[in-house]
Amino acid sequence: MQLTDILESTIMQEIASGFQFTEGPVWHPEGYLLFSDIPAGIIYRVDPGKLGVPWRTPSGHSNGLTLDRQGRLVVCEHGNRRVTRIEADGAVVPLATHFQGARLNSPNDVVVRSDGSVYFTDPPYGVKPEEKELPFNGVFRIAPDGACHLLVDDFDRCNGLAFSPDEQTLYVDDTTRGHIRAFDVLPDGSLHNGRVFAELKAEDEGVPDGMKVDVEGNIYCTGPGGLWMFQPDGTLIGVVRAPEVPANLAFGGADRKTIYVTARNSVYALRAKNPGVPVL
């Protein structure tokens, strides 16, 4: 398989720029893109053909964003050290702030399973060493009843995460180790059989970060030099070069075939042949 088998275009086109550090894109089904500008503390909205405008500020220095099954925005508040949900009326509901009495590090990225469970990574990028209360950097699951469960605690810097189309596998990358790990998802939502799925190591600037999956099970992960793509068996398909160091991505557009890439000061787009796995 080659890049042209899964992509209509292999050149990223700039759609918005002038930001401080873009992250956490998610496509809203009403037809617009939301993404975080972490240092600015703003969630921006970009409508097709228009400039980005502030959608929510302050954002708690938000990082990863996704939607739950009711279409509500779920936010990793990097600065406030919590995971929240924004209701239709704008009210902010905390979903996770502590684990066993200790504050979370700085929730980074998030994905919602079809049963309503919220999975998120919690590396320490947003806290000073002396502020860190947990002795590990974990992957967590917020159950539908609101309970927060630790799933994995042996990552160095857990970061992006994504489910396979059937939700039987959860992929989580480790930024400092330069690889993606895969886990079997058990019926109770816990993880089992963790193994290295793929390595993203190159001399180019950048690290494994945001990750998404298309409906055929191919994995897309930002990494050194650009956007890396893998087959479901871990075989590297190829890398699309990015104009700036990329941090995250999302599938969007009416057909879910536009890949939006957040990269440092800008947001870029390219077209895929397969739709992304639906968020809702």
Order of alpha helices (4+ residues) and beta strands (2+ residues): alpha-beta-beta-beta-beta-beta-beta-beta-beta-beta-beta-beta-beta-beta-beta-beta-beta-beta-beta-beta-beta-beta-beta-beta-beta-beta-beta
